[in-house]
Structures are given as C-alpha cells and as structure tokens.
Amino acid sequence: MIKYITDMDLSAVEALHECYYGRKILSYYKSYGTKYDFCRFYEVEHEGTAAYIVHFNSVMIICADGPLETEELITFIKMNKPFRVEAPWIVLQHLCKTDGYKMLKRTRFEFTDHRPDNFDESKIEINPSLDEIYDILHEGFPTLADYGLWITEHSHKIRRGLSKIYLYNHCTTATVIYDIDDHVLIGQVATRADARGRGYARDLLYWIGHTLSQNGKKVSLFALDYRESFYQEIGFKTVSTENVIQAEI
C-alpha cells in the first residue's frame, strides 16, 4: 500500500543514508520537509518490504530494499505522471511495461582526484548568479524545469548547505545535487554553446573532484547513455550501470 505522509519518523529517515536513492530522498526531506505540495513523500509497505517515494516536480525517486506491488506502483506513476522515475533494479525491472515510458541506461562515474594543469581558480565562482546559471543550463537542457521550479529547488538546497553551484569562466557550470555523509553527487553539467570544445567542463569537473576529494568527499555523477562517452574520454572511472524510465516525448 502506498500512503501519503505528512511527517517522517526520524529513525526511518536515518536508514535512507545507505544508498543513492535514499540519500536523494533525504536531501529533499532536509530541504523542504513535508509542507510543500510540489515535494510529496510516500511510504510503501509490501510483504515485508519497506520503501519511501518522493515526487518532486517532474522526478519520482523510489528507495526500496525489496520488490513492491507492481500494478499498484504502475497505477501510481500513471496518476502522478513524472517525467523520470529512478529506482533500484529490484523495483524498476517491473516498471518497463508502464505505458508512455521508455527505459534508459545510465552510468555512474566516480571522480578522479586529479587537479587540472594550469587551472585558473580565479575564474571559479561558488556563489554565482542563479539567473546566469539557469541561462547556461537551459541551452544544454531544453527540457529543464521552468525557471520558477528550478530556482525554488536550488535556492532551498543551497541555503541549507545541501547543494552548491560552481561557475567557471562565466560559461561552464556544475551543481552539487546533494552532499550527505560525505557522499557528493554532481549533476547539471553544461557549457554555453559558443564556448564548447575548449575543455572547460573537463577542467571544472577535475577541479571539483580534486577539491572535494581533498576534503574527504566521495564524488560521483550519473550520465545517460548518450553522454557516457564524454565522461569516459576525460578519464572518469565507471562504477556501475543501471536504468531509469523516462516519459516518451
């Protein structure tokens, strides 16, 4: 049974620290709590399996330690219509028949602790204008959530110390999606169209990996299959592959 929750048991929340899906849910919980309509939390119980779901704007994330009731979950997805669903394979493998969705492969990369040569740290901004960041991201990700939703998400997380956005040379950006228990997830890497091909993204990512690793952080990112080759070519280590389902456009 999937049950909407307006408060979370803190002891149960602690269990979410153990995996990517849990940490992602935990980052939303720490950022927003359960008071916002655009960020809803659910608890799921099925034959001894305990699970949590967060539906934040266009993304749904499921954290479960065992299989869930497939038909109920598919109905729930169709009702809420998220753009993307992320879940461990034990759950996701049964969702591939969800009408209107396709399965995509993605790779998890681990950052190397390598500082780029001749990197000009004076061109790094760690408190950049969010308007400037959104403009860069929108060039690279046309399906990015509208400005209001995007600014709400990141301003909340930044204020609570769960996220950080880097800007390099006023043309390349990368975002700390979450920083929990020294596990850091990087995402939303983009460069302005007129500055691509100059190695800015590679250098920024190497600098982030080196800087955070020196502070004891374990840094990783996910790339969908059409972006895998970029991270492989610049030397990041493949850790694992998995799948998501995404709405067909």
MOBEL-V187397 format. One record per residue. N is the residue number from 1. SS is DSSP state (h for helix, s for strand, l for the rest). OMEGA is omega in whole degrees, -180 to 180 (* if undefined). D_FIRST is the distance of its C-alpha to the first C-alpha in Angstrom with 2 decimals. Layout:
n->N ss->SS omega->OMEGA d_first->D_FIRST
n->N ss->SS omega->OMEGA d_first->D_FIRST
//
This chain:
n->1 ss->l omega->178 d_first->0.00
n->2 ss->s omega->-175 d_first->3.81
n->3 ss->s omega->176 d_first->6.30
n->4 ss->s omega->-177 d_first->9.97
n->5 ss->s omega->179 d_first->12.29
n->6 ss->l omega->174 d_first->16.00
n->7 ss->l omega->-178 d_first->17.14
n->8 ss->l omega->176 d_first->16.51
n->9 ss->l omega->-176 d_first->17.64
n->10 ss->h omega->178 d_first->20.76
n->11 ss->h omega->177 d_first->20.57
n->12 ss->h omega->178 d_first->17.25
n->13 ss->h omega->-180 d_first->18.88
n->14 ss->h omega->-180 d_first->21.79
n->15 ss->h omega->-178 d_first->19.85
n->16 ss->h omega->-179 d_first->19.42
n->17 ss->h omega->-166 d_first->23.18
n->18 ss->h omega->-176 d_first->23.12
n->19 ss->l omega->-179 d_first->22.63
n->20 ss->h omega->-176 d_first->23.25
n->21 ss->h omega->178 d_first->19.69
n->22 ss->h omega->-180 d_first->19.17
n->23 ss->h omega->178 d_first->22.60
n->24 ss->h omega->177 d_first->22.03
n->25 ss->h omega->-180 d_first->18.96
n->26 ss->h omega->179 d_first->21.11
n->27 ss->h omega->177 d_first->24.00
n->28 ss->h omega->180 d_first->22.18
n->29 ss->h omega->-180 d_first->21.01
n->30 ss->h omega->-180 d_first->24.62
n->31 ss->h omega->-169 d_first->26.05
n->32 ss->h omega->-170 d_first->24.18
n->33 ss->l omega->-175 d_first->21.99
n->34 ss->l omega->-172 d_first->19.35
n->35 ss->l omega->-175 d_first->21.94
n->36 ss->l omega->-178 d_first->22.32
n->37 ss->l omega->-177 d_first->20.72
n->38 ss->l omega->-180 d_first->21.50
n->39 ss->s omega->-174 d_first->19.55
n->40 ss->s omega->-180 d_first->15.93
n->41 ss->s omega->-180 d_first->13.62
n->42 ss->s omega->174 d_first->9.86
n->43 ss->s omega->-178 d_first->8.10
n->44 ss->s omega->174 d_first->5.53
n->45 ss->s omega->178 d_first->5.52
n->46 ss->s omega->175 d_first->6.59
n->47 ss->l omega->176 d_first->9.93
n->48 ss->l omega->177 d_first->11.49
n->49 ss->s omega->176 d_first->10.73
n->50 ss->s omega->-177 d_first->10.31
n->51 ss->s omega->173 d_first->10.25
n->52 ss->s omega->177 d_first->11.30
n->53 ss->s omega->167 d_first->11.98
n->54 ss->s omega->173 d_first->15.04
n->55 ss->s omega->-178 d_first->16.31
n->56 ss->s omega->-178 d_first->19.99
n->57 ss->l omega->-174 d_first->22.22
n->58 ss->l omega->-176 d_first->22.28
n->59 ss->s omega->174 d_first->20.52
n->60 ss->s omega->-179 d_first->16.92
n->61 ss->s omega->-179 d_first->16.59
n->62 ss->s omega->175 d_first->13.91
n->63 ss->s omega->-177 d_first->14.71
n->64 ss->s omega->179 d_first->13.31
n->65 ss->l omega->179 d_first->15.34
n->66 ss->l omega->-178 d_first->14.11
n->67 ss->l omega->177 d_first->12.60
n->68 ss->l omega->-179 d_first->9.12
n->69 ss->l omega->-168 d_first->8.11
n->70 ss->h omega->-174 d_first->10.94
n->71 ss->h omega->178 d_first->11.04
n->72 ss->h omega->-178 d_first->7.77
n->73 ss->h omega->178 d_first->9.11
n->74 ss->h omega->177 d_first->12.54
n->75 ss->h omega->179 d_first->11.90
n->76 ss->h omega->179 d_first->10.60
n->77 ss->h omega->-180 d_first->13.80
n->78 ss->h omega->-179 d_first->15.98
n->79 ss->h omega->-176 d_first->15.06
n->80 ss->h omega->174 d_first->15.87
n->81 ss->l omega->174 d_first->18.69
n->82 ss->l omega->176 d_first->19.30
n->83 ss->l omega->-179 d_first->22.61
n->84 ss->s omega->176 d_first->21.51
n->85 ss->s omega->178 d_first->18.44
n->86 ss->s omega->-178 d_first->19.08
n->87 ss->s omega->175 d_first->17.13
n->88 ss->l omega->-173 d_first->18.42
n->89 ss->h omega->-179 d_first->19.70
n->90 ss->h omega->176 d_first->17.38
n->91 ss->h omega->-171 d_first->14.68
n->92 ss->h omega->-177 d_first->17.18
n->93 ss->l omega->-179 d_first->19.14
n->94 ss->l omega->-176 d_first->16.61
n->95 ss->l omega->-175 d_first->16.56
n->96 ss->l omega->179 d_first->20.32
n->97 ss->l omega->179 d_first->20.17
n->98 ss->l omega->-178 d_first->18.55
n->99 ss->l omega->177 d_first->21.25
n->100 ss->l omega->-180 d_first->23.40
n->101 ss->s omega->175 d_first->22.67
n->102 ss->s omega->-180 d_first->24.91
n->103 ss->s omega->178 d_first->24.65
n->104 ss->s omega->176 d_first->27.08
n->105 ss->s omega->172 d_first->28.40
n->106 ss->s omega->-177 d_first->29.11
n->107 ss->s omega->175 d_first->31.14
n->108 ss->s omega->180 d_first->30.92
n->109 ss->s omega->175 d_first->34.41
n->110 ss->s omega->-177 d_first->35.81
n->111 ss->l omega->174 d_first->38.64
n->112 ss->l omega->177 d_first->42.10
n->113 ss->l omega->-177 d_first->44.10
n->114 ss->l omega->178 d_first->46.97
n->115 ss->l omega->-178 d_first->48.78
n->116 ss->l omega->178 d_first->50.18
n->117 ss->l omega->174 d_first->53.97
n->118 ss->l omega->-180 d_first->55.73
n->119 ss->l omega->-177 d_first->52.57
n->120 ss->l omega->-178 d_first->53.56
n->121 ss->h omega->179 d_first->51.28
n->122 ss->h omega->-180 d_first->53.04
n->123 ss->h omega->177 d_first->51.18
n->124 ss->s omega->171 d_first->47.74
n->125 ss->s omega->179 d_first->46.04
n->126 ss->l omega->172 d_first->43.08
n->127 ss->l omega->-175 d_first->42.80
n->128 ss->l omega->173 d_first->43.46
n->129 ss->l omega->180 d_first->43.22
n->130 ss->h omega->175 d_first->39.67
n->131 ss->h omega->180 d_first->41.26
n->132 ss->h omega->179 d_first->43.25
n->133 ss->h omega->-179 d_first->40.24
n->134 ss->h omega->179 d_first->38.30
n->135 ss->h omega->180 d_first->41.37
n->136 ss->h omega->-178 d_first->41.56
n->137 ss->h omega->-177 d_first->37.88
n->138 ss->h omega->175 d_first->38.00
n->139 ss->h omega->-176 d_first->40.85
n->140 ss->h omega->-177 d_first->38.90
n->141 ss->l omega->-177 d_first->35.43
n->142 ss->l omega->-180 d_first->35.95
n->143 ss->l omega->179 d_first->32.20
n->144 ss->l omega->179 d_first->31.82
n->145 ss->l omega->-178 d_first->29.96
n->146 ss->l omega->-171 d_first->32.43
n->147 ss->h omega->-177 d_first->34.57
n->148 ss->h omega->179 d_first->32.91
n->149 ss->h omega->-178 d_first->29.45
n->150 ss->h omega->-177 d_first->31.09
n->151 ss->h omega->178 d_first->33.38
n->152 ss->h omega->-179 d_first->30.69
n->153 ss->h omega->-171 d_first->28.58
n->154 ss->h omega->178 d_first->31.58
n->155 ss->h omega->177 d_first->33.51
n->156 ss->h omega->-176 d_first->30.66
n->157 ss->h omega->-180 d_first->30.23
n->158 ss->h omega->-180 d_first->34.00
n->159 ss->h omega->-178 d_first->34.63
n->160 ss->l omega->176 d_first->32.23
n->161 ss->l omega->-179 d_first->33.83
n->162 ss->l omega->-176 d_first->30.83
n->163 ss->l omega->176 d_first->32.52
n->164 ss->s omega->179 d_first->36.06
n->165 ss->s omega->179 d_first->37.75
n->166 ss->s omega->174 d_first->40.97
n->167 ss->s omega->-179 d_first->43.63
n->168 ss->s omega->174 d_first->46.54
n->169 ss->l omega->179 d_first->49.76
n->170 ss->l omega->-179 d_first->48.17
n->171 ss->l omega->-177 d_first->46.74
n->172 ss->s omega->-177 d_first->44.04
n->173 ss->s omega->173 d_first->40.81
n->174 ss->s omega->-173 d_first->37.92
n->175 ss->s omega->167 d_first->35.01
n->176 ss->s omega->-179 d_first->33.40
n->177 ss->s omega->171 d_first->29.72
n->178 ss->s omega->174 d_first->28.96
n->179 ss->s omega->-176 d_first->30.97
n->180 ss->s omega->178 d_first->28.93
n->181 ss->l omega->-179 d_first->30.37
n->182 ss->l omega->169 d_first->33.22
n->183 ss->s omega->-178 d_first->30.98
n->184 ss->s omega->175 d_first->31.98
n->185 ss->s omega->179 d_first->30.53
n->186 ss->s omega->177 d_first->33.02
n->187 ss->s omega->178 d_first->32.36
n->188 ss->s omega->177 d_first->33.89
n->189 ss->s omega->-178 d_first->37.25
n->190 ss->s omega->176 d_first->39.73
n->191 ss->s omega->176 d_first->43.47
n->192 ss->l omega->-175 d_first->45.39
n->193 ss->h omega->-176 d_first->46.61
n->194 ss->h omega->180 d_first->50.27
n->195 ss->h omega->-178 d_first->49.85
n->196 ss->l omega->179 d_first->47.96
n->197 ss->l omega->-178 d_first->49.64
n->198 ss->l omega->177 d_first->51.30
n->199 ss->l omega->-177 d_first->48.96
n->200 ss->h omega->-179 d_first->47.61
n->201 ss->h omega->179 d_first->43.93
n->202 ss->h omega->-178 d_first->44.90
n->203 ss->h omega->179 d_first->47.01
n->204 ss->h omega->-179 d_first->44.49
n->205 ss->h omega->176 d_first->41.75
n->206 ss->h omega->180 d_first->44.22
n->207 ss->h omega->178 d_first->45.22
n->208 ss->h omega->-180 d_first->41.66
n->209 ss->h omega->-180 d_first->40.93
n->210 ss->h omega->-176 d_first->44.18
n->211 ss->h omega->-178 d_first->43.89
n->212 ss->h omega->178 d_first->40.36
n->213 ss->h omega->178 d_first->41.07
n->214 ss->h omega->178 d_first->44.13
n->215 ss->l omega->175 d_first->41.90
n->216 ss->l omega->-179 d_first->39.77
n->217 ss->l omega->172 d_first->36.88
n->218 ss->s omega->-168 d_first->35.12
n->219 ss->s omega->179 d_first->34.96
n->220 ss->s omega->174 d_first->33.14
n->221 ss->s omega->176 d_first->32.12
n->222 ss->s omega->175 d_first->30.32
n->223 ss->s omega->174 d_first->32.20
n->224 ss->s omega->-169 d_first->31.18
n->225 ss->h omega->-178 d_first->33.41
n->226 ss->h omega->178 d_first->36.00
n->227 ss->h omega->-176 d_first->36.64
n->228 ss->h omega->-173 d_first->36.67
n->229 ss->h omega->-180 d_first->40.42
n->230 ss->h omega->-177 d_first->41.28
n->231 ss->h omega->176 d_first->39.76
n->232 ss->h omega->-177 d_first->41.14
n->233 ss->h omega->-179 d_first->44.58
n->234 ss->l omega->166 d_first->44.76
n->235 ss->l omega->178 d_first->43.98
n->236 ss->l omega->-174 d_first->40.44
n->237 ss->s omega->175 d_first->38.95
n->238 ss->s omega->-179 d_first->36.09
n->239 ss->s omega->-178 d_first->33.47
n->240 ss->s omega->172 d_first->30.73
n->241 ss->s omega->179 d_first->29.39
n->242 ss->s omega->-176 d_first->25.89
n->243 ss->s omega->168 d_first->24.24
n->244 ss->s omega->168 d_first->22.41
n->245 ss->s omega->-174 d_first->21.63
n->246 ss->s omega->-179 d_first->23.50
n->247 ss->s omega->176 d_first->24.04
n->248 ss->l omega->-177 d_first->27.21
n->249 ss->l omega->* d_first->29.92
//
